[in-house]
């Protein structure tokens, strides 16, 4: 099982030079590739990824069988 460590972070805006809190969490190598000046702001959110997408959330799968209608 693969382990993802997603960190909250902030980065310096290229145009204004101000620090901006990111709207998403990402792994450190992804942050390094995307931003020149960045800083981690909290503990990582750890997710365990199953191989082949087993047990993924499916919003269209019914959570239980539909109730029988009495007619």
MORA-V656189 format. One record per backbone hydrogen bond with DSSP energy under -0.5 kcal/mol. NH is the residue of the N-H (numbers start at 1). CO is the residue of the C=O. E is the energy in kcal/mol with one decimal. If there is no record, write none. Layout:
# MORA-V656189
nh=<NH NH>
co=<CO CO>
e=<E E>
This chain:
# MORA-V656189
nh=<2 4 4 6 6 7 7 10 11 12 13 13 17 20 22 26 31 32 33 34 35 38 39 41 42 45 46 47 47 49 49 53 54 56 61 71>
co=<49 2 47 4 45 5 26 39 20 37 11 18 13 11 9 7 27 28 29 30 31 36 10 8 8 6 44 4 45 2 47 50 51 53 58 69>
e=<-1.6 -0.5 -3.4 -0.6 -2.6 -0.6 -2.9 -2.6 -2.5 -2.1 -0.5 -3.2 -1.8 -3.2 -2.5 -1.8 -2.0 -2.6 -1.8 -1.8 -2.6 -0.5 -2.4 -2.3 -0.7 -3.3 -0.6 -2.5 -0.5 -3.2 -0.6 -1.2 -1.5 -1.1 -1.1 -0.6>
